[in-house]
């Protein structure tokens, strides 16, 4: 019987030992760290950079002034309606068979754009820009792949550099 009381006492002592409250010194945790020591700074040199070498890691800038092959831009531009960048934003149906998406997100000298389900040069479209009364379509490198002119509300006509006809509608 004495053993039983002793075992009960040991269990009570062990359980009370696990419930002890531990006090932390809060002040020791809120102290700011010691400041860092200053390090010496080497002097800065100025001067002209040497001329670039013949090889460059960047390609030549694209030329956006090349006319569309086989097109008569002057004749089309004379009949073309005014166009704004904001009016072009959104989804367009191309030739009734694929989609073109135009945004105002900057990409190089133009705005981001692309096609889905199109064939030919339009598969490489990556950007676009408005130049006068025409909309220039560019590949992902910034080279012109075609252009269209506004012919009616929500309708554009033009062609790619290879002569593929393009008609945009909403």
C-alpha positions, 0 to 999 in steps of 0.5 A: 500500500505504501508503494501505491502512495509513493507511485502516485506521488511520483506521478503527481510531481512529474505532472506538475513539473511539466506545467511549470511556468517559465518566465522570459526576460522580454527586455533581452529580446527587444534590444537592437543589434549592434551597429555594423562597422564601416568598411572602406570604399575603393575610389571610383575612376572616371573616363571614356570607354574604349570604342566597341569591337566589331562583334556585337551580341545584339542584332542590328536594329530592324528597319520599319520604313521598308514598303510592303512588297507588292503593295501600293501604300499610297493608293490605299492610304489615300482612301484609308480612314484615320486610326488610333492605337486605342481603337485597335486594342482587343481581339480581331478576326483575321481573314475569317479564319484565325484571331489576332490580339492587340494590346497596349503593352510596350514591346520594343518600338511597338505594342505587344500583339499576336495571332492564334490559328493563323498561317503564313507570316502572321504566325510570327507576329509579335508586335504592332504600331500605328503609323499615320493611317496604317497599322504596321504588323511586326515579327518578334524581332521587330521587322515589318511583316505586313500592314493594314489600313482602316476601310470601315468601322471595325474593318481593316484591309492590307497584306503581308510582305509576301502578298498574303491578303489580310482583312481584320474585322470584329 
